[in-house]
Amino acid sequence: MFSEMVEKKSNFDLTSKSAFSSEDDTFTSRSIAALLAKNNVPLSHKRIADNYLIIKKIFKFQACMSRISNVEKSVLEKYDFNTLEFTTMKQMYSELELLQKWSSSDDMALKEASDNILLIRVKELKFLEASRYASISNEIYNGYMALEQYLIEISKFQTVKNMRVYY
């Protein structure tokens, strides 16, 4: 039965493996994004993701988005986070997991910090998308891809057509 399923599968690869992955690796970064999305996702994260996908679909980031301000950068540094273009996928996934925990805590300061950090991250992602620029063009520093995949996974505007574009 398993061999029949393997034979009938399409050639469309839904996983993206890095240069460090071996052929035996089946649990990839896409799987981690899906697991994070299936976790208890806060409503504020879903709203931010919906807003991001609507703007991306309608405007396609043709207007140049500004970089984050020094105040926003200091907020990231306060919580010991790198800027998005210097973040690895592993760092981004652990950061997203932490932001989910903060958002579901009873402390209002942590909830607000979680939402602010995610908004800053989305602003950075919009800038990278609009300018198609990253000062580090390396396979290691691709945390922006993890963030975008997370936003796609948690959004209610996710469609099959959108998924094909991003894989």
C-alpha positions in Angstrom: 0.0 0.0 0.0 2.8 2.4 0.8 4.6 1.7 -2.4 1.3 2.5 -4.3 1.1 5.9 -2.6 4.7 6.6 -3.4 4.2 5.7 -7.1 1.1 7.9 -7.3 2.6 11.0 -5.7 3.3 13.9 -8.0 6.8 15.2 -8.8 5.9 18.5 -7.1 8.3 18.8 -4.1 6.6 20.5 -1.2 9.7 20.5 1.0 12.8 22.6 0.6 16.0 21.1 1.8 19.2 23.0 2.5 22.6 22.0 1.5 23.1 20.6 4.9 20.2 18.1 4.6 20.8 14.5 3.6 18.5 12.5 1.4 17.1 10.7 4.4 15.8 13.9 6.0 12.0 14.0 5.6 11.3 16.5 8.5 12.3 19.8 6.9 11.8 23.5 7.7 8.4 23.4 6.0 7.3 20.8 8.5 8.4 23.0 11.4 6.4 26.0 10.0 3.4 23.7 9.7 3.8 22.5 13.2 4.1 26.1 14.5 1.0 27.0 12.6 -1.0 24.1 14.0 0.1 25.1 17.5 -2.2 27.4 19.6 -1.7 30.5 17.3 -2.8 33.8 19.0 -5.5 35.8 17.2 -3.2 38.8 16.9 -0.7 36.7 14.9 -3.5 35.6 12.6 -4.6 39.2 12.0 -1.1 40.3 11.2 -0.7 37.3 8.8 -4.0 38.1 7.1 -3.1 41.7 6.7 0.3 40.8 5.3 -1.2 38.4 2.7 -3.9 40.8 1.6 -1.4 43.6 1.1 0.9 41.2 -0.7 -1.8 39.9 -3.0 -3.3 43.4 -3.8 -0.2 45.7 -3.9 2.5 43.1 -4.3 4.8 45.5 -2.4 5.4 47.8 -5.4 5.7 50.8 -3.2 9.0 50.8 -1.4 8.6 50.1 2.2 10.9 51.8 4.7 13.4 50.0 6.8 12.8 49.6 10.5 13.6 52.7 12.6 16.2 52.8 15.3 13.5 52.6 18.0 12.2 49.3 16.4 15.8 48.0 16.1 16.4 48.8 19.8 13.2 46.8 20.7 14.6 43.8 18.9 18.0 44.3 20.6 16.3 44.5 24.0 15.0 41.0 23.5 18.3 39.8 22.0 16.9 39.3 18.4 18.9 39.9 15.2 17.5 41.9 12.3 15.6 39.7 9.9 18.3 39.6 7.2 20.8 38.3 9.8 18.5 35.6 11.2 18.7 31.9 10.4 15.7 29.7 10.0 16.4 27.9 13.3 16.6 31.3 15.1 13.3 32.4 13.4 11.4 29.3 14.4 12.6 29.5 18.0 11.7 33.2 18.0 8.2 32.5 16.6 7.7 29.8 19.2 8.7 32.2 21.9 6.4 34.9 20.5 3.5 32.4 20.6 4.2 31.6 24.2 4.4 35.3 25.1 1.1 36.0 23.3 -0.7 33.4 25.3 0.7 34.4 28.7 -1.3 36.4 31.2 1.2 39.2 31.4 -0.1 42.1 29.2 3.5 43.5 28.8 4.6 40.2 27.2 1.5 40.1 24.9 2.2 43.6 23.8 5.9 42.9 23.2 5.0 39.8 21.2 2.7 41.7 18.9 5.1 44.6 18.5 8.0 42.3 17.6 5.9 40.4 15.1 4.8 43.7 13.5 8.5 44.8 13.3 9.4 41.4 11.7 6.6 41.8 9.1 7.8 45.3 8.4 11.3 44.0 7.8 9.8 41.2 5.6 7.9 43.8 3.5 11.1 45.8 3.0 13.0 42.8 1.9 10.2 41.7 -0.4 9.8 45.2 -1.9 13.5 45.9 -2.5 14.5 42.3 -3.2 17.6 43.1 -1.3 19.4 41.4 1.5 22.9 42.5 2.6 23.7 38.9 3.2 22.8 36.6 0.3 23.6 33.3 1.9 21.7 30.1 2.4 22.3 30.2 6.1 20.7 33.6 6.7 17.2 32.9 5.3 15.0 33.4 8.4 12.8 35.7 6.3 11.7 32.6 4.4 10.7 30.9 7.6 8.7 34.0 8.7 6.9 34.2 5.4 6.0 30.5 5.5 4.7 30.9 9.0 2.5 33.8 8.0 1.1 31.8 5.0 0.4 28.8 7.2 -1.6 30.7 9.8 -3.5 33.0 7.5 -7.1 32.3 6.7 -6.5 33.6 3.2 -4.2 30.7 2.4 -5.1 29.1 -0.9 -3.7 26.3 -3.0 -2.6 28.8 -5.6 -0.7 30.8 -3.0 1.0 27.7 -1.8 2.2 26.8 -5.3 3.8 30.2 -5.7 5.9 30.0 -2.5 7.2 26.5 -2.8 
